[in-house]
Amino acid sequence: MKVGDKLELMPFGEKVIVKGIESVNEMVEHAYAGQLCDLSLGLPKDFDSQYMKAGQVLCQPNWPVYQVTKFRAKILVYETDLIITKGQ
């Protein structure tokens, strides 16, 4: 992402603008996947920033990431010393 990008804050579906990016205590123009950074966002005037918390996602408006309560996965475990049972 870069300063000026228009993104969507999920699960709210609010459109936001990246106003600033800080990484390792300095302002930068870009951030990449996996990079730890702080963002300054332009939020809608009627949005209460108290609702912002960990676990929310910024995404491209045309590719929203929806919150789910269940998902199905196939997991392959090569080696483990632990006994794996359903529900763990």
N, C-alpha and C positions, 0 to 999 in steps of 0.2 A: 504494500500500500504506500501511497505517497500523500504529502500535504495537498489538500484540495480534492481528494477522492470523495465521491458521494457513495456512502455505504448504507446498509440497513442493519439496525440493531434488533436482534431477535432475542426473545420471543415476542417483543412488542410490535415489530414491524415498522418501527419509526425510522424515517430517513434522517441520516446525520452526515455531517461533513467533517473530514479530518482537518483540524486547524493547526495542529502541531504534533511532532513526534520527538520524544526524548529517549535516547539510548545511551547508557553508560555516562550519565550526567552531562550530556551535551545534546543540543538540538540537531536533528538530522532531517533530511528531506524524504527518505525512504525507510521502510521496514520490510523485512522478508519473513517468510514462514519460519516459525521456530525461534525468531529473535525476540528477546525480552525487551519490552519498551513500555513507556507511558505515553498515552495519547491524550490530546486535548481535542474534544469534539464539539462541534456546533450542533446543539440539540434544538428541537422545536421549542418555542416559547412556552407552550402549555405542558411540556414534559417535566415531571417531577423527578429530579436527579436522585432522590432518596431511593428510587426503585432500582438503581444501578447496583449490580453485585456480581460476584464471581460466578462463572458458569454461563453468562450471557455471551452471545456470539456476534461479531461484526462480519458481514458477508456482502457479496455483490448483490445489488437489488434484483438482478435477473436470475440469481441462483440462491434463494433463501434457504437457510438451514433451520428446519423445524425441530421443536422440542418434542420428544417422545417419552412415553412411560414404559414401553416394551420394545424389544427388538429381537430378532432371531439371528443367531450366528453359528457358524461351524468353526470349531476350534480344534487345532491339531497340536498336541503336546508331544514333544520328542523325548524329553527326559525329565523326571521329577522324583524327588524323594518323598513327596507328600502324596497321601491318598486323596484323590479327587472324587467327590461325590456330587450328585445333583443338588443344587441349591446352595453350594458354597461359593 
